[in-house]
Amino acid sequence: MRTSNLPKNFVVLFSVFLLGSLPITGCSSRTFSPAFHKEKRTRSGSLVNINTASAAELEKLPHVGPVFARKIVDHRKRYGPFRQIEHLLLVDGISEARFQEFSEFIDTE
């Protein structure tokens, strides 16, 4: 498929849809796999479901304040539920480093 005539954002989002985890332009880290994350999430007792949590509940995550919590809720309302926790990287302002800090405390189920 030729991508020269397509907008860059479309190509990136389409690749996220097809491949499923972290093919975002500029990401150099591949330190976790979905199977590893699934195992890590099920052991933790205090998980926050990013598909059902309110902004106040999201603020309990490390390094997530009212602004990022509101952005997560707004993104979820606009585009629907997150299918994978890595899709939080599509929310404006959430970097890979910030995502790594709170990823072990979230869940999509």
N, C-alpha and C positions, 0 to 999 in steps of 0.2 A: 504494500500500500504506500503510495507516495504521500508524504506529509508536508511537502514544501508549500502547498497551497492552503493548508489548514492552520488555524491559530495554534500557538504553542500550548495554551491552556487546555484546549480540546485534546491535543495529543497526549498530554500528561494525564488528564482525567480519564481518557479512554484506556491508557495503559494501566492505570490503577484498577479500572473496572475489569480488564482482561486478566491481569496477572495477580491481583489481589493483595500484595503486600510490599510496600515501599519501593516501587519503581519510580519514585518522584525524582525529577531532575535535581541534581546537586546533592543527593543523599549518598554518602560514601560508606555509611555504617550498615552492616548486615549482621549485627551481633546477636539477633534473636530470630527464632523461627516461630511460626504459629503454634506448633506442637509444644515447644518449650514454654511459651507464654501461657498456654492453656493449663499446663501442669502447675505453673507458678500461681496462677489466679485461683485455682480451686483449693489450694492449701490455706490461703489467707482468709481470715475470719471477717474482716471489715472491708468489703468491696463496695464501690459505688457504681451503680449501673448507669452508664452514660446515656442510655436511651430512655430512662424513666426518672432520673434524678432532677430535682429542681435546681435553680441557680444557687440557693442556699446550701444544698447538699454538695454541689460541685465545689463550692468554696472551701470545703473541708479537706480537699486534696492539697498536697504540698505544692506551693508556688502557683496556685490558682486563686486569683482574687475575684472581686465582683465583675470586673471588665471581661476577663476570659470566661468566667462562668456564663455570663450573658451571651457572649459570642458562641459558646457551645450550644446553648439552648436555642438561640436564633438559627444557627446552622441546622440543627436537628429539625426545627419547625419548617424550615425552607426546603430541605432536601430529603427529609425522612430519617429514619433511624440509622445508626451506624451499624454496619455489618461486621466490621472488625475494629478493634481498638486502634489500629494503625491509621484508620481513616480520620482520626482526630488531627492528623497532620495537614489535612485539607482546610481546617479552620484557620482563618486569618490570624496570624500572630503566634501560633503555637509552633515553636521550632522543634527540631529533633531532640535537642538537649533538654528542653522543658518537658517534652513528651516522656523521655527516659526517666525523669525525676518522679513522675506520678503514674507511670504505666502499670506498675505492679499493684496499684490500689483500685483499678477500674475493671469493669466487666461490661459485656454487651448482652448478657443473657439474663 
